[in-house]
Amino acid sequence: MKSVSAAIIVGLILLYFVNAALKVDLFNWEMLIHSGIRFFSGFIILGIGCFYAHKIKLTASLYFVLALILADDIMDYYRDTTRFSVEMMLHGIFMLAWGSVIGYFAMKIAKDRRV
């Protein structure tokens, strides 16, 4: 449990600095949706499915995550709600990585508690 708590706390601190450096306003609905999609796709697909359970190959999981993110960006481009920039891509990569780390640690802790 300590590793999950540490990953969450360190991730929140890093998220604050990433948002400040990239000038990203996290507290509007569009950014919350974007961040949530990226975090939970990293959590479920990369963290649990690929890194922990090894049920999905890394290339297949990366293609699936890329398709989800690309579909989200295309939908936002047609709705003209967000800008497509390097800052948004870096923020998305951070959210994916953070989600995958927490997903891996959460499943590792859940397995240790069952055994």
Buried (B, 14 or more C-beta within 10 A) or exposed (E): EEBBEEBBEEBEEEBEEBBEEBEBEEEEEEBEBBBEBBBBBBBBBBBBBBBBEEEBEEEEBBEBBEEBBEEBBEEBEEEEEBEEEEBBEBBBBBBBBBBBBBBBBBBBBEEEEEE
